[in-house]
């Protein structure tokens, strides 16, 4: 399994599966990170947290802990 946390800057991936439960999973889905979405990693903060993504034409920043719950291909 490759998580979104492990994707290098500049890469575009497709979300395969969301892990996590309850409110955490719902919050990730509410941000537009759902199965089948294309995501580009645009920036990573100097200490690695947060990660900036481009999803469905908008910029989104998420924490490493959240990115670890997103399986990508």
Secondary structure, DSSP 8 states (H G I E B T S, - for coil): -EEGGG--TT-EEEEEEE---HHHHHHHHHTT--TT-EEEEEEE-TTS-SEEEEETTEEEEE-HHHHTTEEE-
